[in-house]
Amino acid sequence: MTIKLSPSMACADPSSLGSQLTELAEAGADLFHFDVMDGRFVPNFGFSNDIIRALRPLTQVPFEVHMMVEDPERYCGDFVRAGADIVVVHAEATRHLHRTLLEIRQLGAKAGVAINPATPLSSIQHVVPLLDMVVIMTVNPGFAGQPFVPEAVPKVQELRELINSQKLQIDIEVDGHIAANTVPALVEAGANLFVLGTASIFKAGSNPAELLPNFRTIVENIETQNIG
């Protein structure tokens, strides 16, 4: 599948979100990743629907909203109306995953599900046909800069095999410590969508828009080597 890069705006400079977003869009970002956190499902807080609404007019690049909140079905409509193109909910956070995914689709957005490092793929196998995206967390969610969880790699491979066996077109996104040294195994396993944070383009003192094309080259070269 096509390689896609999704800058994590939670790692951007909060004082210049708008300018960084537009610069990254011009640099070729395929999506923008927005973390929504409630201080309960994860011990941190993230973007509100008001921020999504304020940033939405700045670019046509799709917005994906990663809802790290308990009972996310309460808020899906608010974020779709604010401008989210893709809404991702955690399998661990909703009691009725099937119904929640159907509701996201009925709202007119694409539907995704995320699973934490300790969560098995069996928790989502019965809703795979409803999905546009699966997010495999490669760190424990809530904070940037955490160490990569290598056990996520075979999970990505297992998921890609499941998707291929059903002849579906579903993006496998990986989120957490995506860097030059962690990407090769993830590409080989079948991931095609990468959330970019502090380990890749939002490094201290760097220009994310300058680093984005370089990182794309790294990932695409790895993909080419695997195909060859």
C-alpha positions as CSV (number, residue, x, y, z in Angstrom):
1,M,0.0,0.0,0.0
2,T,1.0,3.6,-0.4
3,I,3.3,5.0,2.3
4,K,1.6,7.9,4.2
5,L,3.1,10.3,6.8
6,S,1.0,11.9,9.5
7,P,2.6,14.6,11.6
8,S,1.5,14.5,15.2
9,M,0.3,18.0,16.0
10,A,0.6,17.2,19.8
11,C,4.3,17.4,19.3
12,A,4.2,20.8,17.4
13,D,5.0,24.1,19.0
14,P,1.7,25.1,20.6
15,S,2.4,28.8,20.0
16,S,2.5,28.3,16.3
17,L,0.2,25.4,15.4
18,G,-1.3,27.2,12.4
19,S,2.0,28.1,10.8
20,Q,3.5,24.7,11.4
21,L,0.4,22.9,10.0
22,T,0.5,24.9,6.8
23,E,4.2,24.5,6.4
24,L,3.9,20.7,6.9
25,A,1.0,20.6,4.4
26,E,3.2,22.3,1.8
27,A,6.0,19.9,2.6
28,G,3.8,16.9,1.7
29,A,2.0,15.7,4.8
30,D,-0.6,13.1,3.9
31,L,-2.7,13.5,7.0
32,F,-2.5,15.4,10.3
33,H,-2.8,13.5,13.5
34,F,-4.5,15.1,16.5
35,D,-4.5,13.4,19.9
36,V,-7.6,13.9,22.0
37,M,-7.0,13.0,25.7
38,D,-9.3,13.2,28.7
39,G,-6.9,12.8,31.6
40,R,-8.6,9.5,32.4
41,F,-8.0,6.9,29.7
42,V,-4.5,8.3,29.5
43,P,-2.9,10.6,32.1
44,N,-2.7,13.7,29.9
45,F,-4.8,16.2,28.1
46,G,-5.0,16.9,24.3
47,F,-6.8,18.8,21.6
48,S,-10.4,20.0,21.8
49,N,-12.9,20.1,19.0
50,D,-12.5,23.9,19.0
51,I,-8.9,23.7,18.0
52,I,-9.7,21.3,15.2
53,R,-12.4,23.7,14.0
54,A,-9.9,26.7,14.1
55,L,-7.2,24.8,12.1
56,R,-9.5,23.1,9.6
57,P,-9.7,26.1,7.2
58,L,-5.9,26.2,6.8
59,T,-5.5,23.1,4.7
60,Q,-7.3,20.5,2.7
61,V,-5.1,17.7,4.1
62,P,-7.3,15.2,6.0
63,F,-7.4,15.4,9.8
64,E,-7.3,12.2,11.8
65,V,-8.5,12.5,15.4
66,H,-7.1,9.9,17.8
67,M,-9.5,9.7,20.7
68,M,-7.7,8.5,23.8
69,V,-10.8,9.0,25.9
70,E,-13.2,6.9,27.8
71,D,-16.6,6.4,26.2
72,P,-15.5,8.1,22.9
73,E,-18.9,7.7,21.4
74,R,-20.0,10.7,23.4
75,Y,-17.8,13.0,21.4
76,C,-17.4,11.6,17.9
77,G,-20.1,13.9,16.5
78,D,-18.5,17.0,17.9
79,F,-15.2,16.2,16.3
80,V,-16.7,15.3,12.9
81,R,-18.6,18.5,12.9
82,A,-15.4,20.4,13.8
83,G,-13.7,19.0,10.7
84,A,-12.3,15.5,11.5
85,D,-12.1,13.3,8.4
86,I,-11.1,10.2,10.3
87,V,-12.1,9.3,13.9
88,V,-10.0,6.7,15.7
89,V,-11.3,5.2,18.9
90,H,-9.6,2.8,21.3
91,A,-10.9,-0.7,21.5
92,E,-10.2,-0.6,25.2
93,A,-12.3,2.6,25.8
94,T,-15.7,1.8,24.4
95,R,-18.2,-0.8,25.5
96,H,-19.8,-1.1,22.1
97,L,-17.1,-0.9,19.5
98,H,-19.2,-2.2,16.6
99,R,-21.9,0.4,17.3
100,T,-19.4,3.2,17.7
101,L,-17.7,2.5,14.4
102,L,-21.1,2.4,12.6
103,E,-22.0,5.8,14.2
104,I,-18.7,7.3,13.0
105,R,-19.5,6.2,9.4
106,Q,-23.0,7.5,9.7
107,L,-21.6,10.8,10.7
108,G,-19.8,10.9,7.3
109,A,-16.2,10.2,8.6
110,K,-13.9,7.3,8.1
111,A,-13.6,4.9,11.0
112,G,-10.5,3.7,12.8
113,V,-9.7,1.7,15.8
114,A,-6.5,1.8,18.0
115,I,-5.1,-0.9,20.2
116,N,-2.6,-0.6,23.0
117,P,0.6,-2.7,23.2
118,A,-1.0,-5.2,25.6
119,T,-4.2,-5.6,23.6
120,P,-4.5,-8.6,21.3
121,L,-5.7,-8.4,17.7
122,S,-8.6,-10.7,18.7
123,S,-10.3,-7.7,20.3
124,I,-10.9,-6.2,16.9
125,Q,-11.0,-9.1,14.4
126,H,-14.8,-9.1,14.2
127,V,-15.0,-5.4,13.3
128,V,-12.3,-5.3,10.6
129,P,-14.7,-5.0,7.7
130,L,-16.0,-1.7,9.2
131,L,-12.5,-0.1,9.4
132,D,-10.6,2.3,7.2
133,M,-7.6,2.3,9.6
134,V,-6.1,0.3,12.4
135,V,-3.7,2.1,14.7
136,I,-1.1,-0.2,16.4
137,M,0.3,1.7,19.3
138,T,4.1,1.1,19.4
139,V,4.3,2.9,22.8
140,N,2.0,3.1,25.8
141,P,-0.2,6.0,24.9
142,G,-0.4,9.4,26.7
143,F,3.0,11.0,26.4
144,A,5.6,11.7,23.6
145,G,9.1,10.4,23.8
146,Q,8.4,7.0,25.3
147,P,10.5,3.9,24.3
148,F,9.4,1.8,21.3
149,V,7.6,-1.5,22.2
150,P,9.1,-4.2,19.8
151,E,6.3,-6.6,20.5
152,A,4.2,-4.4,18.3
153,V,6.0,-5.6,15.1
154,P,4.6,-9.1,15.0
155,K,1.2,-7.7,15.7
156,V,1.5,-5.5,12.6
157,Q,2.5,-8.5,10.6
158,E,-0.4,-10.5,11.9
159,L,-2.8,-7.7,11.1
160,R,-1.6,-7.2,7.6
161,E,-2.0,-11.0,6.9
162,L,-5.6,-10.8,8.3
163,I,-6.4,-7.8,6.1
164,N,-4.9,-9.4,3.0
165,S,-6.8,-12.6,3.6
166,Q,-10.0,-10.7,3.5
167,K,-9.0,-8.7,0.4
168,L,-9.6,-5.4,2.2
169,Q,-8.0,-2.0,1.8
170,I,-7.2,-0.8,5.3
171,D,-4.3,1.4,6.4
172,I,-2.2,0.1,9.2
173,E,-0.9,3.1,11.1
174,V,1.8,2.9,13.7
175,D,2.0,5.5,16.5
176,G,4.9,5.9,19.0
177,H,8.6,6.5,18.6
178,I,8.6,6.2,14.9
179,A,12.2,6.8,13.9
180,A,14.8,5.8,11.3
181,N,15.8,2.8,13.4
182,T,12.3,1.5,14.1
183,V,10.7,2.0,10.6
184,P,12.4,-0.8,8.8
185,A,10.9,-3.6,10.8
186,L,7.5,-1.9,10.7
187,V,7.5,-1.5,6.9
188,E,8.6,-5.1,6.5
189,A,5.7,-6.2,8.8
190,G,3.2,-4.3,6.7
191,A,2.6,-0.9,8.2
192,N,2.0,1.9,5.7
193,L,1.0,4.9,7.7
194,F,3.4,6.5,10.2
195,V,2.7,9.0,12.9
196,L,5.6,11.4,13.1
197,G,6.5,12.9,16.5
198,T,9.6,13.9,18.5
199,A,11.6,10.9,17.3
200,S,11.4,11.9,13.7
201,I,10.5,15.4,12.7
202,F,9.6,17.4,15.8
203,K,13.1,17.2,17.2
204,A,14.3,20.1,19.5
205,G,15.6,22.9,17.5
206,S,14.6,21.4,14.1
207,N,12.3,22.5,11.4
208,P,9.6,19.8,11.0
209,A,8.7,20.9,7.5
210,E,12.3,20.4,6.4
211,L,12.6,17.0,8.0
212,L,9.4,15.6,6.6
213,P,10.6,15.1,3.0
214,N,13.8,13.5,4.3
215,F,11.8,11.1,6.4
216,R,9.6,10.2,3.5
217,T,12.7,9.3,1.5
218,I,13.9,7.0,4.3
219,V,10.6,5.2,4.5
220,E,10.1,4.8,0.7
221,N,13.7,3.6,0.3
222,I,13.0,0.9,2.9
223,E,9.8,-0.1,1.1
224,T,11.6,-0.3,-2.2
225,Q,14.3,-2.6,-0.7
226,N,11.6,-4.9,0.7
227,I,9.8,-5.1,-2.6
228,G,13.1,-5.8,-4.4
